[in-house]
Structures are given as C-alpha cells and as structure tokens.
C-alpha cells in the first residue's frame, strides 16, 4: 500500500516558475497564430462547427480555439513545480505529456530544460499545432492506452486526467497501471489538479505518493499529486 506524504509549496517556489511559463506562452502564441487563423477560417465556413465550446470538442472534427493554451497556464505551473521537485534536472530525460493540447508545456520543457519531449493527444487538430509550431513529437492516442514501451520514459504529466470528472474508478486504476508500466525505475507520474482519493491512490502500484499543497491565493481544495515508481 502506497504511503502518502504532503509537500507544501511556497509563494517563492510557485510564482517565479509561473512567470517563466507566461513569458514562454507569449512567444508560443505568436508562433501558433497562423495555424489558429487557418482553423478559425475553416470554422467560419462550416456552420456545423459554429456551436463549438471555447476550447475544443471531439466529434466529426476537433478544433482548437484557445490555441496558445493560456487557460491551462495555472495547472501547467502546478505540474512544473511538482516535476522539478521530484526530478530537479530534466536534461536528457524523456518526458511524456498525456493530453498535451497544442504543446505549450512540452515546448517550454524541451526548449528550456533540454529534455526529450513527447505528447499524446486525442484531438488531431491540437496535435497538428503541437507538431507544426512546437516541434513536438505527438502521437494521436488515448491516455488509457499509452503508445509507450515498458520502462521507456522518466516522467508522465497528466493534467486533469486523474480526475473523477474524466474517468471512472476502473479507468483511473487502468491509467495508473499504464503509467507504471511505461515509467523507468524512479520515474514520476505528475498529476496536476487531481481529484482522485483513497482507496485508488493507496492501492496504486507506485511506491511513493506525494500530495502537494499550494498557497491558498493560488489554489485551495484541489489535490495535486506526484506518484513515484
């Protein structure tokens, strides 16, 4: 049974890393603008697409409107802090982001930390943006069936995925097993903004579980976790 330990994150830990992401996001937004305009042009010509949500949908077509991923910066910052806490040096490490969207976070890690970055994304359109503008290797796929060999990655980032709003308990258990198999010994599963609780966490195969507490002015009432193999 996994032991759960709590780590507290200070303002001084969080905000400088958040500012790094904001600076990168501005440049990434400019690089994405052309691709996003092409998608939005298609949207305006196809009435079936007019009722899409502000972010994206999966259906006959998928479309990314929030192309620079600004709405996710907060959760990326949580994951960034936790990733650096569990793995201080990312140079040469292989990092996978399950549900990478248009690749903002992965492009940031690749360009600033020298790691090998790979994304898994269900939306073909967001995957296309990540490939074209972020230079990211992205596989079209699902988090419940990660296209990864056993013990082939050092960290998996899964923003929002370990959440009852997305998956039921059997699916959450399957995602934990998928991640366990793909991670190398000592590797980390970083679950920013997770809502899963016990017993799924305690019954997971991971040897350690760290629950992170962020300053209340940043977020409260949401569980942020890192599971270490």
VENZI-V364849 format. One line per field, one symbol per residue. ss: DSSP state (H for helix, E for strand, L for the rest). phi: phi as a letter, one per 20 degrees, with the letter a starting at -180 (. if undefined). psi: psi as a letter, one per 40 degrees, with the letter a starting at -180 (. if undefined). A space follows every 50 residues. Layout:
# VENZI-V364849
ss->???
phi->???
psi->???
This chain:
# VENZI-V364849
ss->LLEEEEEELLHHHHHHHHHHHHHHHHHHHHHHHHHHHHHHHHHHHLHHHL LLLLLLLLLLLLLLLLLLLHHHHHHHHHHHHHHHHHLLLLLLLEEEEELL LLLHHHHHHHHHHLLEEEEEELLHHHHHHHHHHHLLEEEELLHHHLLLLL LLEEEEELLLLLLLLLLLHHHHHHHHHHHHHHEEEEEEEEEEEELLLLLL LLLLLLLEEEEEELLLLLLLLLEEEEEEL
phi->.feddddedegffefffffgffffffffgffegfffffffffgfecffef efffdacdagbdbdeefemgfegffffgffgffffebgddgmfddddenf lengfffffffddmeedcdcbfefffffffffddmefcdfacffbfecff ldcebcdcgmfebffdcefffffffffgfgffffgnfcdedfledfceeg ffeffffccddddegffeabmcedccddf
psi->hihhihhhhidddddddddddddddddddddeddddddddddddehdeee eiieciihbdiihhdgdefddedddddddddddddegdheheihhhhhfe beedddddddddefihhhihhdhddddddddddefhhhhhaideghgiih feidihhghedgheddiiddddddddddddddiiheihhhghfieiaied ddeieidihhhhhiidediiehhhihhh.
